[in-house]
Amino acid sequence: MTRTKQHRRKLQQGFTLLEMMVALTMGAIVVATVFTVGASSARHFQEQQRISQLQLSVRLALDRVRRDAQRAGFHGVANSRTAPSCGLNPPAPGVRGVAVTDRNPATSAALATMPGWNATVSHGDQLSLSGNFRTGDNYLVREWNGLTLELQTQWQGYQRSFTADPNGDAIDADLAQRTFAAGTTLMIRAGGGQRIWAESTGATANTMGTTMTINTAPGFPADCRGQPGIEGWCHSGCTVAPVTRVDYEILEAPVTPGITASNALIAGANTALMRTERNAITGAIIGTPIRILDYAVHFDVDVVSNIAAANLPQLLQLQDDAASTVASNILPENTRALRISLAARTPEQDEHLTSGVANLADGTPRVFPVFVRPGAARVRSAYTEVFLPNLAL
Protein backbone atom coordinates (compact mmCIF):
# COMPACT_ATOMS: atom_id res chain seq x y z
CA MET A 1 0.00 0.00 0.00
CA THR A 2 1.44 3.26 -1.02
CA ARG A 3 1.87 6.13 1.41
CA THR A 4 -0.77 8.19 -0.47
CA LYS A 5 -3.43 5.53 0.01
CA GLN A 6 -2.58 5.19 3.70
CA HIS A 7 -2.99 8.95 4.21
CA ARG A 8 -6.33 8.93 2.34
CA ARG A 9 -7.66 6.06 4.52
CA LYS A 10 -6.59 7.87 7.69
CA LEU A 11 -8.52 10.99 6.66
CA GLN A 12 -11.64 8.92 6.00
CA GLN A 13 -11.61 7.51 9.55
CA GLY A 14 -13.03 10.86 11.12
CA PHE A 15 -12.83 11.89 14.79
CA THR A 16 -12.40 9.53 17.65
CA LEU A 17 -14.98 9.28 20.44
CA LEU A 18 -12.64 11.03 22.83
CA GLU A 19 -12.20 13.92 20.45
CA MET A 20 -15.96 14.23 20.06
CA MET A 21 -16.50 14.22 23.83
CA VAL A 22 -13.89 16.91 24.36
CA ALA A 23 -15.37 19.09 21.60
CA LEU A 24 -18.93 18.76 22.88
CA THR A 25 -17.86 19.53 26.44
CA MET A 26 -15.96 22.62 25.39
CA GLY A 27 -18.88 23.78 23.26
CA ALA A 28 -21.34 23.29 26.12
CA ILE A 29 -19.09 25.31 28.44
CA VAL A 30 -18.91 28.17 25.94
CA VAL A 31 -22.69 28.20 25.36
CA ALA A 32 -23.43 28.05 29.11
CA THR A 33 -21.00 30.89 29.76
CA VAL A 34 -22.54 33.08 27.08
CA PHE A 35 -26.06 32.32 28.34
CA THR A 36 -25.14 33.05 31.97
CA VAL A 37 -23.47 36.35 31.12
CA GLY A 38 -26.37 37.35 28.88
CA ALA A 39 -29.02 36.47 31.45
CA SER A 40 -27.12 38.29 34.19
CA SER A 41 -26.76 41.37 32.00
CA ALA A 42 -30.45 41.30 31.13
CA ARG A 43 -31.43 41.03 34.80
CA HIS A 44 -29.07 43.86 35.71
CA PHE A 45 -30.46 46.03 32.92
CA GLN A 46 -34.04 45.35 34.00
CA GLU A 47 -33.18 46.11 37.64
CA GLN A 48 -31.57 49.41 36.66
CA GLN A 49 -34.64 50.25 34.57
CA ARG A 50 -36.90 49.59 37.57
CA ILE A 51 -34.70 51.70 39.84
CA SER A 52 -34.63 54.57 37.32
CA GLN A 53 -38.41 54.42 37.03
CA LEU A 54 -38.68 54.37 40.81
CA GLN A 55 -36.49 57.47 41.13
CA LEU A 56 -38.57 59.28 38.52
CA SER A 57 -41.81 58.32 40.29
CA VAL A 58 -40.49 59.64 43.61
CA ARG A 59 -39.47 62.95 42.05
CA LEU A 60 -42.82 63.41 40.29
CA ALA A 61 -44.71 62.63 43.51
CA LEU A 62 -42.60 65.07 45.52
CA ASP A 63 -43.19 67.74 42.88
CA ARG A 64 -46.96 67.26 43.32
CA VAL A 65 -46.61 67.69 47.09
CA ARG A 66 -44.43 70.77 46.60
CA ARG A 67 -46.94 72.46 44.28
CA ASP A 68 -49.77 71.93 46.76
CA ALA A 69 -47.63 73.10 49.69
CA GLN A 70 -46.86 76.36 47.90
CA ARG A 71 -50.62 77.03 47.71
CA ALA A 72 -51.20 76.55 51.44
CA GLY A 73 -53.27 79.51 52.63
CA PHE A 74 -53.87 80.69 49.05
CA HIS A 75 -57.11 82.72 49.12
CA GLY A 76 -57.67 81.19 52.55
CA VAL A 77 -56.19 81.85 55.96
CA ALA A 78 -53.11 80.77 57.86
CA ASN A 79 -55.15 80.30 61.03
CA SER A 80 -58.92 80.86 61.28
CA ARG A 81 -58.63 81.24 65.06
CA THR A 82 -56.57 84.42 64.74
CA ALA A 83 -57.85 85.86 61.42
CA PRO A 84 -60.37 88.74 61.66
CA SER A 85 -63.87 87.36 61.30
CA CYS A 86 -67.49 87.90 62.15
CA GLY A 87 -70.09 85.27 62.82
CA LEU A 88 -68.98 81.89 64.13
CA ASN A 89 -65.49 80.65 63.41
CA PRO A 90 -64.98 77.02 62.37
CA PRO A 91 -64.87 74.74 65.42
CA ALA A 92 -61.53 73.70 66.89
CA PRO A 93 -58.95 73.12 65.61
CA GLY A 94 -60.20 75.53 62.95
CA VAL A 95 -58.90 76.00 59.42
CA ARG A 96 -55.10 75.97 59.33
CA GLY A 97 -52.97 76.71 56.29
CA VAL A 98 -50.54 73.97 57.28
CA ALA A 99 -50.49 71.28 59.95
CA VAL A 100 -48.04 68.40 60.40
CA THR A 101 -48.61 65.22 62.40
CA ASP A 102 -45.37 63.40 63.17
CA ARG A 103 -45.55 59.61 62.79
CA ASN A 104 -42.86 56.95 62.93
CA PRO A 105 -43.34 53.34 61.76
CA ALA A 106 -44.73 52.37 65.16
CA THR A 107 -47.50 54.97 64.91
CA SER A 108 -48.08 54.71 61.16
CA ALA A 109 -50.70 52.02 60.57
CA ALA A 110 -49.52 51.46 57.00
CA LEU A 111 -45.81 51.06 57.74
CA ALA A 112 -46.52 48.90 60.78
CA THR A 113 -47.91 46.21 58.42
CA MET A 114 -44.35 45.50 57.25
CA PRO A 115 -42.76 42.71 59.32
CA GLY A 116 -39.36 44.28 58.82
CA TRP A 117 -40.27 47.92 59.48
CA ASN A 118 -38.50 48.09 62.84
CA ALA A 119 -35.11 47.81 61.13
CA THR A 120 -35.56 51.34 59.74
CA VAL A 121 -36.25 54.81 61.07
CA SER A 122 -38.76 55.72 58.39
CA HIS A 123 -41.42 58.34 58.98
CA GLY A 124 -45.05 58.23 57.89
CA ASP A 125 -46.00 61.84 58.68
CA GLN A 126 -49.31 63.42 57.75
CA LEU A 127 -49.25 66.80 56.00
CA SER A 128 -52.49 68.81 55.98
CA LEU A 129 -52.82 71.91 53.81
CA SER A 130 -55.77 74.25 53.32
CA GLY A 131 -56.39 76.86 50.66
CA ASN A 132 -57.77 77.24 47.17
CA PHE A 133 -56.37 74.21 45.29
CA ARG A 134 -58.98 74.27 42.52
CA THR A 135 -58.44 77.60 40.75
CA GLY A 136 -56.02 80.50 40.63
CA ASP A 137 -58.49 83.22 41.61
CA ASN A 138 -61.05 84.40 44.10
CA TYR A 139 -64.33 85.79 42.77
CA LEU A 140 -66.25 89.03 43.16
CA VAL A 141 -69.68 88.73 44.75
CA ARG A 142 -72.59 90.50 43.11
CA GLU A 143 -74.93 89.81 46.02
CA TRP A 144 -75.36 87.38 48.90
CA ASN A 145 -78.69 87.32 50.66
CA GLY A 146 -77.68 84.64 53.13
CA LEU A 147 -79.01 81.70 51.11
CA THR A 148 -77.93 82.40 47.52
CA LEU A 149 -74.62 83.90 46.52
CA GLU A 150 -74.39 85.40 43.02
CA LEU A 151 -71.03 86.03 41.36
CA GLN A 152 -69.99 88.86 39.04
CA THR A 153 -69.60 86.78 35.88
CA GLN A 154 -68.04 89.61 33.89
CA TRP A 155 -65.23 90.02 36.39
CA GLN A 156 -61.86 89.07 34.91
CA GLY A 157 -61.13 86.43 37.56
CA TYR A 158 -64.28 84.51 36.65
CA GLN A 159 -63.59 84.83 32.93
CA ARG A 160 -59.99 83.73 33.38
CA SER A 161 -60.91 80.61 35.36
CA PHE A 162 -63.90 79.33 33.44
CA THR A 163 -63.65 80.53 29.83
CA ALA A 164 -64.13 77.50 27.58
CA ASP A 165 -62.62 78.91 24.34
CA PRO A 166 -59.82 81.33 23.40
CA ASN A 167 -62.30 83.98 22.24
CA GLY A 168 -64.08 84.03 25.57
CA ASP A 169 -67.47 83.44 23.93
CA ALA A 170 -68.50 80.55 26.18
CA ILE A 171 -68.11 79.50 29.80
CA ASP A 172 -67.28 75.97 30.97
CA ALA A 173 -70.37 75.71 33.18
CA ASP A 174 -69.52 72.19 34.32
CA LEU A 175 -66.09 73.29 35.59
CA ALA A 176 -67.61 76.29 37.38
CA GLN A 177 -70.22 74.08 39.07
CA ARG A 178 -67.62 71.47 40.11
CA THR A 179 -65.41 74.18 41.57
CA PHE A 180 -68.21 75.21 43.94
CA ALA A 181 -69.81 71.77 44.27
CA ALA A 182 -71.86 70.78 47.30
CA GLY A 183 -69.69 70.23 50.37
CA THR A 184 -67.11 72.85 49.37
CA THR A 185 -66.09 75.28 52.10
CA LEU A 186 -66.50 78.92 51.11
CA MET A 187 -64.41 81.71 52.56
CA ILE A 188 -66.13 85.02 51.93
CA ARG A 189 -63.96 88.04 52.55
CA ALA A 190 -65.52 91.44 53.10
CA GLY A 191 -63.99 94.75 52.12
CA GLY A 192 -63.06 95.42 55.74
CA GLY A 193 -61.04 92.19 55.95
CA GLN A 194 -63.58 90.12 57.90
CA ARG A 195 -63.94 86.47 56.95
CA ILE A 196 -67.27 84.71 56.85
CA TRP A 197 -67.29 80.91 56.60
CA ALA A 198 -70.06 79.07 54.77
CA GLU A 199 -70.59 75.85 52.84
CA SER A 200 -71.86 75.31 49.32
CA THR A 201 -74.95 73.14 48.95
CA GLY A 202 -74.79 73.30 45.16
CA ALA A 203 -73.96 75.67 42.30
CA THR A 204 -75.55 76.60 38.98
CA ALA A 205 -73.90 78.31 35.99
CA ASN A 206 -74.86 78.82 32.37
CA THR A 207 -72.59 78.52 29.36
CA MET A 208 -73.30 82.08 28.21
CA GLY A 209 -71.53 83.39 31.29
CA THR A 210 -74.42 85.57 32.40
CA THR A 211 -75.25 83.88 35.72
CA MET A 212 -73.42 81.93 38.42
CA THR A 213 -75.17 81.25 41.71
CA ILE A 214 -74.05 79.26 44.74
CA ASN A 215 -76.49 78.00 47.37
CA THR A 216 -75.02 78.40 50.84
CA ALA A 217 -75.51 77.19 54.39
CA PRO A 218 -75.70 78.33 57.10
CA GLY A 219 -77.40 81.65 56.46
CA PHE A 220 -75.80 85.06 56.68
CA PRO A 221 -74.57 85.62 60.28
CA ALA A 222 -76.65 88.34 61.90
CA ASP A 223 -73.71 89.94 63.69
CA CYS A 224 -71.86 90.40 60.40
CA ARG A 225 -74.29 93.00 59.09
CA GLY A 226 -73.09 96.52 59.53
CA GLN A 227 -69.45 95.48 59.83
CA PRO A 228 -66.99 97.51 57.72
CA GLY A 229 -67.26 96.45 54.09
CA ILE A 230 -70.43 94.43 54.73
CA GLU A 231 -73.39 96.60 53.80
CA GLY A 232 -76.73 94.93 54.22
CA TRP A 233 -76.34 91.49 52.65
CA CYS A 234 -72.68 91.61 51.57
CA HIS A 235 -72.78 93.07 48.09
CA SER A 236 -70.09 95.73 48.35
CA GLY A 237 -66.64 94.44 47.48
CA CYS A 238 -67.01 90.94 48.95
CA THR A 239 -65.04 88.12 47.36
CA VAL A 240 -65.42 84.36 47.69
CA ALA A 241 -63.01 81.45 47.18
CA PRO A 242 -63.43 77.67 47.39
CA VAL A 243 -61.26 76.42 50.26
CA THR A 244 -60.49 72.74 50.76
CA ARG A 245 -58.11 70.73 52.91
CA VAL A 246 -55.63 68.40 51.27
CA ASP A 247 -54.03 65.60 53.29
CA TYR A 248 -50.89 63.70 52.30
CA GLU A 249 -50.05 60.51 54.18
CA ILE A 250 -48.86 56.94 53.63
CA LEU A 251 -51.77 54.49 53.63
CA GLU A 252 -52.30 50.88 52.63
CA ALA A 253 -53.57 50.69 49.07
CA PRO A 254 -54.29 47.94 46.54
CA VAL A 255 -51.56 47.30 44.01
CA THR A 256 -51.97 49.11 40.70
CA PRO A 257 -52.73 46.38 38.09
CA GLY A 258 -50.22 46.20 35.28
CA ILE A 259 -47.80 48.66 36.87
CA THR A 260 -46.28 46.90 39.86
CA ALA A 261 -46.04 43.32 41.08
CA SER A 262 -49.43 42.01 42.13
CA ASN A 263 -48.31 39.04 44.26
CA ALA A 264 -48.26 40.15 47.91
CA LEU A 265 -46.13 37.12 48.78
CA ILE A 266 -43.40 38.59 46.59
CA ALA A 267 -43.95 42.33 46.90
CA GLY A 268 -45.60 42.66 50.30
CA ALA A 269 -48.29 45.21 51.13
CA ASN A 270 -48.49 48.29 48.94
CA THR A 271 -48.06 51.34 51.16
CA ALA A 272 -48.89 54.31 48.93
CA LEU A 273 -48.62 58.06 49.43
CA MET A 274 -52.23 59.24 49.08
CA ARG A 275 -53.68 62.69 48.40
CA THR A 276 -57.09 63.14 50.02
CA GLU A 277 -59.23 66.24 49.51
CA ARG A 278 -61.50 67.12 52.43
CA ASN A 279 -63.99 69.72 53.58
CA ALA A 280 -61.84 72.37 55.25
CA ILE A 281 -64.13 72.61 58.29
CA THR A 282 -65.70 69.19 58.84
CA GLY A 283 -62.90 67.05 57.38
CA ALA A 284 -65.38 65.04 55.29
CA ILE A 285 -63.75 63.42 52.25
CA ILE A 286 -64.55 65.05 48.90
CA GLY A 287 -64.29 62.80 45.85
CA THR A 288 -61.91 59.85 45.66
CA PRO A 289 -58.43 59.87 47.24
CA ILE A 290 -55.64 59.91 44.65
CA ARG A 291 -52.66 57.58 44.78
CA ILE A 292 -49.53 59.68 44.31
CA LEU A 293 -46.76 57.11 44.81
CA ASP A 294 -46.87 53.31 45.10
CA TYR A 295 -44.67 51.49 47.64
CA ALA A 296 -43.88 54.65 49.60
CA VAL A 297 -41.90 53.85 52.76
CA HIS A 298 -40.85 57.27 54.05
CA PHE A 299 -42.56 60.66 54.24
CA ASP A 300 -40.95 63.11 56.65
CA VAL A 301 -42.12 66.71 57.01
CA ASP A 302 -40.33 69.26 59.20
CA VAL A 303 -41.25 72.92 59.55
CA VAL A 304 -39.24 76.13 59.69
CA SER A 305 -40.98 78.52 62.08
CA ASN A 306 -40.58 82.14 63.04
CA ILE A 307 -40.02 82.07 66.81
CA ALA A 308 -39.42 85.80 67.24
CA ALA A 309 -41.78 87.83 69.43
CA ALA A 310 -44.30 90.16 67.80
CA ASN A 311 -42.90 93.28 66.08
CA LEU A 312 -39.34 91.90 66.13
CA PRO A 313 -37.25 90.73 63.14
CA GLN A 314 -37.90 87.15 62.14
CA LEU A 315 -35.92 84.43 63.88
CA LEU A 316 -36.27 81.17 62.00
CA GLN A 317 -35.81 77.80 63.64
CA LEU A 318 -36.14 74.26 62.30
CA GLN A 319 -38.75 72.19 64.14
CA ASP A 320 -38.45 68.49 63.43
CA ASP A 321 -40.32 65.35 64.46
CA ALA A 322 -42.66 65.99 67.42
CA ALA A 323 -41.71 69.68 67.54
CA SER A 324 -43.04 70.13 63.99
CA THR A 325 -46.45 68.90 65.13
CA VAL A 326 -46.59 71.37 68.02
CA ALA A 327 -45.33 74.35 66.00
CA SER A 328 -47.59 73.89 62.97
CA ASN A 329 -50.74 73.06 64.89
CA ILE A 330 -50.59 75.81 67.53
CA LEU A 331 -49.26 78.70 65.43
CA PRO A 332 -49.47 77.71 61.75
CA GLU A 333 -49.25 81.39 60.78
CA ASN A 334 -45.63 81.37 61.98
CA THR A 335 -44.63 78.58 59.59
CA ARG A 336 -42.36 79.91 56.86
CA ALA A 337 -41.16 76.79 55.06
CA LEU A 338 -41.36 73.00 54.94
CA ARG A 339 -38.54 70.47 54.58
CA ILE A 340 -39.92 67.33 52.95
CA SER A 341 -38.23 64.03 52.20
CA LEU A 342 -39.98 61.20 50.37
CA ALA A 343 -38.82 57.67 49.58
CA ALA A 344 -40.25 54.57 47.91
CA ARG A 345 -39.02 51.00 47.50
CA THR A 346 -38.87 48.51 44.69
CA PRO A 347 -41.78 46.03 44.81
CA GLU A 348 -39.63 42.92 45.30
CA GLN A 349 -37.15 42.19 48.09
CA ASP A 350 -33.61 41.31 47.01
CA GLU A 351 -32.24 38.48 49.16
CA HIS A 352 -28.67 39.66 48.50
CA LEU A 353 -29.24 43.06 50.13
CA THR A 354 -28.74 43.53 53.84
CA SER A 355 -31.09 45.61 55.96
CA GLY A 356 -28.16 46.72 58.11
CA VAL A 357 -27.07 49.43 55.65
CA ALA A 358 -26.92 52.81 57.42
CA ASN A 359 -29.60 55.39 56.65
CA LEU A 360 -28.85 58.67 54.92
CA ALA A 361 -28.01 61.74 57.00
CA ASP A 362 -31.62 62.99 56.98
CA GLY A 363 -32.93 59.64 58.22
CA THR A 364 -34.14 58.40 54.85
CA PRO A 365 -33.57 54.62 54.59
CA ARG A 366 -31.24 53.27 51.92
CA VAL A 367 -33.00 49.89 51.90
CA PHE A 368 -36.29 48.67 53.36
CA PRO A 369 -36.91 45.14 54.69
CA VAL A 370 -40.33 44.02 53.52
CA PHE A 371 -40.25 40.56 55.11
CA VAL A 372 -38.56 39.03 58.14
CA ARG A 373 -36.51 36.72 55.94
CA PRO A 374 -33.05 37.90 54.81
CA GLY A 375 -32.87 40.65 52.24
CA ALA A 376 -34.40 44.05 51.60
CA ALA A 377 -35.97 46.15 48.89
CA ARG A 378 -34.00 48.92 47.22
CA VAL A 379 -35.04 52.47 48.15
CA ARG A 380 -34.81 55.72 46.22
CA SER A 381 -35.55 59.11 47.77
CA ALA A 382 -35.88 62.82 47.02
CA TYR A 383 -35.78 65.93 49.17
CA THR A 384 -37.08 69.49 48.82
CA GLU A 385 -37.53 72.70 50.78
CA VAL A 386 -40.74 74.63 50.14
CA PHE A 387 -41.28 78.30 51.01
CA LEU A 388 -44.87 79.10 52.01
CA PRO A 389 -45.51 82.59 50.57
CA ASN A 390 -49.20 82.75 51.47
CA LEU A 391 -48.56 82.13 55.17
CA ALA A 392 -45.79 84.71 55.42
CA LEU A 393 -48.02 87.66 54.52
C-alpha positions in Angstrom: 0.0 0.0 0.0 1.4 3.3 -1.0 1.9 6.1 1.4 -0.8 8.2 -0.5 -3.4 5.5 0.0 -2.6 5.2 3.7 -3.0 9.0 4.2 -6.3 8.9 2.3 -7.7 6.1 4.5 -6.6 7.9 7.7 -8.5 11.0 6.7 -11.6 8.9 6.0 -11.6 7.5 9.6 -13.0 10.9 11.1 -12.8 11.9 14.8 -12.4 9.5 17.6 -15.0 9.3 20.4 -12.6 11.0 22.8 -12.2 13.9 20.4 -16.0 14.2 20.1 -16.5 14.2 23.8 -13.9 16.9 24.4 -15.4 19.1 21.6 -18.9 18.8 22.9 -17.9 19.5 26.4 -16.0 22.6 25.4 -18.9 23.8 23.3 -21.3 23.3 26.1 -19.1 25.3 28.4 -18.9 28.2 25.9 -22.7 28.2 25.4 -23.4 28.1 29.1 -21.0 30.9 29.8 -22.5 33.1 27.1 -26.1 32.3 28.3 -25.1 33.0 32.0 -23.5 36.3 31.1 -26.4 37.3 28.9 -29.0 36.5 31.5 -27.1 38.3 34.2 -26.8 41.4 32.0 -30.4 41.3 31.1 -31.4 41.0 34.8 -29.1 43.9 35.7 -30.5 46.0 32.9 -34.0 45.4 34.0 -33.2 46.1 37.6 -31.6 49.4 36.7 -34.6 50.2 34.6 -36.9 49.6 37.6 -34.7 51.7 39.8 -34.6 54.6 37.3 -38.4 54.4 37.0 -38.7 54.4 40.8 -36.5 57.5 41.1 -38.6 59.3 38.5 -41.8 58.3 40.3 -40.5 59.6 43.6 -39.5 63.0 42.0 -42.8 63.4 40.3 -44.7 62.6 43.5 -42.6 65.1 45.5 -43.2 67.7 42.9 -47.0 67.3 43.3 -46.6 67.7 47.1 -44.4 70.8 46.6 -46.9 72.5 44.3 -49.8 71.9 46.8 -47.6 73.1 49.7 -46.9 76.4 47.9 -50.6 77.0 47.7 -51.2 76.5 51.4 -53.3 79.5 52.6 -53.9 80.7 49.0 -57.1 82.7 49.1 -57.7 81.2 52.6 -56.2 81.9 56.0 -53.1 80.8 57.9 -55.2 80.3 61.0 -58.9 80.9 61.3 -58.6 81.2 65.1 -56.6 84.4 64.7 -57.9 85.9 61.4 -60.4 88.7 61.7 -63.9 87.4 61.3 -67.5 87.9 62.1 -70.1 85.3 62.8 -69.0 81.9 64.1 -65.5 80.7 63.4 -65.0 77.0 62.4 -64.9 74.7 65.4 -61.5 73.7 66.9 -58.9 73.1 65.6 -60.2 75.5 63.0 -58.9 76.0 59.4 -55.1 76.0 59.3 -53.0 76.7 56.3 -50.5 74.0 57.3 -50.5 71.3 59.9 -48.0 68.4 60.4 -48.6 65.2 62.4 -45.4 63.4 63.2 -45.6 59.6 62.8 -42.9 56.9 62.9 -43.3 53.3 61.8 -44.7 52.4 65.2 -47.5 55.0 64.9 -48.1 54.7 61.2 -50.7 52.0 60.6 -49.5 51.5 57.0 -45.8 51.1 57.7 -46.5 48.9 60.8 -47.9 46.2 58.4 -44.4 45.5 57.2 -42.8 42.7 59.3 -39.4 44.3 58.8 -40.3 47.9 59.5 -38.5 48.1 62.8 -35.1 47.8 61.1 -35.6 51.3 59.7 -36.3 54.8 61.1 -38.8 55.7 58.4 -41.4 58.3 59.0 -45.0 58.2 57.9 -46.0 61.8 58.7 -49.3 63.4 57.7 -49.2 66.8 56.0 -52.5 68.8 56.0 -52.8 71.9 53.8 -55.8 74.2 53.3 -56.4 76.9 50.7 -57.8 77.2 47.2 -56.4 74.2 45.3 -59.0 74.3 42.5 -58.4 77.6 40.8 -56.0 80.5 40.6 -58.5 83.2 41.6 -61.0 84.4 44.1 -64.3 85.8 42.8 -66.2 89.0 43.2 -69.7 88.7 44.7 -72.6 90.5 43.1 -74.9 89.8 46.0 -75.4 87.4 48.9 -78.7 87.3 50.7 -77.7 84.6 53.1 -79.0 81.7 51.1 -77.9 82.4 47.5 -74.6 83.9 46.5 -74.4 85.4 43.0 -71.0 86.0 41.4 -70.0 88.9 39.0 -69.6 86.8 35.9 -68.0 89.6 33.9 -65.2 90.0 36.4 -61.9 89.1 34.9 -61.1 86.4 37.6 -64.3 84.5 36.7 -63.6 84.8 32.9 -60.0 83.7 33.4 -60.9 80.6 35.4 -63.9 79.3 33.4 -63.7 80.5 29.8 -64.1 77.5 27.6 -62.6 78.9 24.3 -59.8 81.3 23.4 -62.3 84.0 22.2 -64.1 84.0 25.6 -67.5 83.4 23.9 -68.5 80.5 26.2 -68.1 79.5 29.8 -67.3 76.0 31.0 -70.4 75.7 33.2 -69.5 72.2 34.3 -66.1 73.3 35.6 -67.6 76.3 37.4 -70.2 74.1 39.1 -67.6 71.5 40.1 -65.4 74.2 41.6 -68.2 75.2 43.9 -69.8 71.8 44.3 -71.9 70.8 47.3 -69.7 70.2 50.4 -67.1 72.9 49.4 -66.1 75.3 52.1 -66.5 78.9 51.1 -64.4 81.7 52.6 -66.1 85.0 51.9 -64.0 88.0 52.6 -65.5 91.4 53.1 -64.0 94.8 52.1 -63.1 95.4 55.7 -61.0 92.2 56.0 -63.6 90.1 57.9 -63.9 86.5 56.9 -67.3 84.7 56.9 -67.3 80.9 56.6 -70.1 79.1 54.8 -70.6 75.8 52.8 -71.9 75.3 49.3 -74.9 73.1 48.9 -74.8 73.3 45.2 -74.0 75.7 42.3 -75.6 76.6 39.0 -73.9 78.3 36.0 -74.9 78.8 32.4 -72.6 78.5 29.4 -73.3 82.1 28.2 -71.5 83.4 31.3 -74.4 85.6 32.4 -75.2 83.9 35.7 -73.4 81.9 38.4 -75.2 81.2 41.7 -74.0 79.3 44.7 -76.5 78.0 47.4 -75.0 78.4 50.8 -75.5 77.2 54.4 -75.7 78.3 57.1 -77.4 81.6 56.5 -75.8 85.1 56.7 -74.6 85.6 60.3 -76.7 88.3 61.9 -73.7 89.9 63.7 -71.9 90.4 60.4 -74.3 93.0 59.1 -73.1 96.5 59.5 -69.4 95.5 59.8 -67.0 97.5 57.7 -67.3 96.5 54.1 -70.4 94.4 54.7 -73.4 96.6 53.8 -76.7 94.9 54.2 -76.3 91.5 52.6 -72.7 91.6 51.6 -72.8 93.1 48.1 -70.1 95.7 48.3 -66.6 94.4 47.5 -67.0 90.9 48.9 -65.0 88.1 47.4 -65.4 84.4 47.7 -63.0 81.5 47.2 -63.4 77.7 47.4 -61.3 76.4 50.3 -60.5 72.7 50.8 -58.1 70.7 52.9 -55.6 68.4 51.3 -54.0 65.6 53.3 -50.9 63.7 52.3 -50.0 60.5 54.2 -48.9 56.9 53.6 -51.8 54.5 53.6 -52.3 50.9 52.6 -53.6 50.7 49.1 -54.3 47.9 46.5 -51.6 47.3 44.0 -52.0 49.1 40.7 -52.7 46.4 38.1 -50.2 46.2 35.3 -47.8 48.7 36.9 -46.3 46.9 39.9 -46.0 43.3 41.1 -49.4 42.0 42.1 -48.3 39.0 44.3 -48.3 40.1 47.9 -46.1 37.1 48.8 -43.4 38.6 46.6 -44.0 42.3 46.9 -45.6 42.7 50.3 -48.3 45.2 51.1 -48.5 48.3 48.9 -48.1 51.3 51.2 -48.9 54.3 48.9 -48.6 58.1 49.4 -52.2 59.2 49.1 -53.7 62.7 48.4 -57.1 63.1 50.0 -59.2 66.2 49.5 -61.5 67.1 52.4 -64.0 69.7 53.6 -61.8 72.4 55.2 -64.1 72.6 58.3 -65.7 69.2 58.8 -62.9 67.0 57.4 -65.4 65.0 55.3 -63.7 63.4 52.2 -64.5 65.0 48.9 -64.3 62.8 45.9 -61.9 59.8 45.7 -58.4 59.9 47.2 -55.6 59.9 44.6 -52.7 57.6 44.8 -49.5 59.7 44.3 -46.8 57.1 44.8 -46.9 53.3 45.1 -44.7 51.5 47.6 -43.9 54.7 49.6 -41.9 53.8 52.8 -40.8 57.3 54.0 -42.6 60.7 54.2 -40.9 63.1 56.6 -42.1 66.7 57.0 -40.3 69.3 59.2 -41.2 72.9 59.5 -39.2 76.1 59.7 -41.0 78.5 62.1 -40.6 82.1 63.0 -40.0 82.1 66.8 -39.4 85.8 67.2 -41.8 87.8 69.4 -44.3 90.2 67.8 -42.9 93.3 66.1 -39.3 91.9 66.1 -37.3 90.7 63.1 -37.9 87.2 62.1 -35.9 84.4 63.9 -36.3 81.2 62.0 -35.8 77.8 63.6 -36.1 74.3 62.3 -38.8 72.2 64.1 -38.5 68.5 63.4 -40.3 65.3 64.5 -42.7 66.0 67.4 -41.7 69.7 67.5 -43.0 70.1 64.0 -46.4 68.9 65.1 -46.6 71.4 68.0 -45.3 74.4 66.0 -47.6 73.9 63.0 -50.7 73.1 64.9 -50.6 75.8 67.5 -49.3 78.7 65.4 -49.5 77.7 61.8 -49.3 81.4 60.8 -45.6 81.4 62.0 -44.6 78.6 59.6 -42.4 79.9 56.9 -41.2 76.8 55.1 -41.4 73.0 54.9 -38.5 70.5 54.6 -39.9 67.3 53.0 -38.2 64.0 52.2 -40.0 61.2 50.4 -38.8 57.7 49.6 -40.2 54.6 47.9 -39.0 51.0 47.5 -38.9 48.5 44.7 -41.8 46.0 44.8 -39.6 42.9 45.3 -37.2 42.2 48.1 -33.6 41.3 47.0 -32.2 38.5 49.2 -28.7 39.7 48.5 -29.2 43.1 50.1 -28.7 43.5 53.8 -31.1 45.6 56.0 -28.2 46.7 58.1 -27.1 49.4 55.7 -26.9 52.8 57.4 -29.6 55.4 56.7 -28.9 58.7 54.9 -28.0 61.7 57.0 -31.6 63.0 57.0 -32.9 59.6 58.2 -34.1 58.4 54.8 -33.6 54.6 54.6 -31.2 53.3 51.9 -33.0 49.9 51.9 -36.3 48.7 53.4 -36.9 45.1 54.7 -40.3 44.0 53.5 -40.2 40.6 55.1 -38.6 39.0 58.1 -36.5 36.7 55.9 -33.0 37.9 54.8 -32.9 40.6 52.2 -34.4 44.1 51.6 -36.0 46.2 48.9 -34.0 48.9 47.2 -35.0 52.5 48.1 -34.8 55.7 46.2 -35.6 59.1 47.8 -35.9 62.8 47.0 -35.8 65.9 49.2 -37.1 69.5 48.8 -37.5 72.7 50.8 -40.7 74.6 50.1 -41.3 78.3 51.0 -44.9 79.1 52.0 -45.5 82.6 50.6 -49.2 82.7 51.5 -48.6 82.1 55.2 -45.8 84.7 55.4 -48.0 87.7 54.5 
